[in-house]
């Protein structure tokens, strides 16, 4: 059973070339204003050149997070805690050399007046974070290459095309141990 999987990998330490966390991770908070003009988020992280991942959520409503990554582009979205496939609706996230911006105004991810939003941006970097895609075979023991330059501390896997949930694997004292469905 071959299927395309999305994988997010995180390391246990900081990025090798980065001395400070704000060189690879940034949080933004804002109040929607029904506009997409002149708003860049991501704290100067080079997401277009290095790759990365952005999580956006409304803070004052009980809603799930929207996830965007540079492998799928800003027009496709993952929904945290959803078993749905990758949503191909054009959400208009532009990954930039200094963060990301919105090309469209969308209540769920950026713009309704008086709604509070938060985003978390992760830049791909050795020893910190990576985003990969692979084709699964349905058999255990598959090795997926990555650019962390170390063993992953955690791995999050999602099937891009089916209604399966997310699986998180964590690194324990004896290697990758245990997994949890989300």
N, C-alpha and C positions, 0 to 999 in steps of 0.2 A: 504494500500500500504506500505508494510514493506521494508525498505531499510537501509543499513548500512551507517552511517554518521561518518565523522571525525569532531572533535571539538577541537579548540584551545581556551584556556581561559586565560585572563590576569587580574591581579588585579591592583588596583590603587596605591598601595604602594610598598615598597621594601620587599624583602624576610625576613621572621622572623629570620631565623638562619644566614642570611648573613648581614654583616654590610656595605658592599660596593657593588655597582652594578657590579664590575668586578668579583664577586663571582658567579653571575648568568647570566651575559650577556657579550658577547665579539664580537668585530668586527675585521675581518682580511682583509687586502688588499694585493694583490700580482700580479705579472706579470707571465703569463704562460710560461712554459719552456719545454713543450712536455715530461714531466716526472711525475711519481707518487712516486718516491723514496724519502724517508726522509723528507716528508712534513706533519707535523701535525698542525692543525688549532684548534681554539676554546679556546685559552688562558687558558688551564688547567681546563676547566669545566668538571666535571664528567658526561658526557652524557650517558655512558653505565650503570652506577649505578643508576642515578637519573632520567633518561629520559630527553627528550628535543626535540628541533626543530632547524633546520639549514636552512637558506635561502642563496642561492648562485646566483650571477648575474654577467654577463659580464658588465663592467663599460663603455667601449668605443663602445658599439653597442646598437642599439635599440632592445633589446631582453627582454622577460619576465623573472622573477625570477623562479628558480627551488627551490622547498620546499621539505625538507626531515624531517621525524620525527621518533622517536624511536619506536612508535607503529607499523608502517609499515616497519621499517627497512630501511637500506640505499640502498636497491636495487630498491625501488619504489619511484616515484617522483610525486609531485603535480606541476602544472604550474600555477603561479599566473595569474589572469585575463583570465583563460581558462575555458571553459565549459566542457572540456573533463574529462573522468574518470581517476582514478589513473593510472599512466603509470607504467607498470610492467617491463619495460626494466631495465636490471641490470646496475645501475649507479655507483655501487661500493663505496658508502659512508660507512666507518667503524666508528661506534660510539665507542669512547674510554673513559677510565677513566680520560684522560687529554685532551679531545676535540674530534676531528674527523680527519680522513685521507681519502684519495682517493685510492681505490684499482685498478682503471683503469684510463686511460687518456682519457678525453672526452672534446671536444671543448666547449660544452655548459656549462660545470660546472667547469673546472679546468685547462686545460693544453695547449692550443694552444700558440705557441711562440708569444710574443709581444702583447697578448691580456691582458687587465686589468680586474681583478676579485675582487669581494668583497663578504664576507660572514658575516652573523649575526647569532650568536649562542645564544640560550636561554635554560638555564637549568631549568627543573621543580623544583619548590620550593614553599612552602606555602607562601601566600601573594604576589606572583610574577607571576608565569606562570604554566600552566598544559596542557597536551594533553590527550584527552579521545576519545573513540570510543563508539557509541551506535547504537542500531537498532531502527529506527524511526517507528512510526505507521501510519503516515499520519494525525494524529489528533493533535490539539494544546494542550498545558497544560502538556506535558511530562516533568518530572523532571529528570535531569541527575546528578549523584553524581560526585564530583570532590575533589581534594586535595588542593584547594587554602586556606582553613581555613577562608575564608571570601566570601562576595558576589563578583562575577566577575564584573569588570569594563567594560569589553567587551568580546564578544563571537564571534568567527568566525566558521561558519559551512559549510561543503562541503559534498555532496553526493559522496561516493567513487565509485559507479558503474555507474552513469548515466551522461548524458551531461548537468547537471544543473550547474549554477554558484555558487559563494560563497555568503553567507549571513552574514552580520556583525550586531550584536545586541549590543547596548551600554546601560550602566546603567545610568539612570537619577535620579533626585531627588525623583521620585515616583517608583523606581524599574527599571526593564528592560523595556525600552521604545524604540520604533522605531527600524526599521531594514533597512539596505541598501543592495541592491544586488551589487555585484562586478563583 
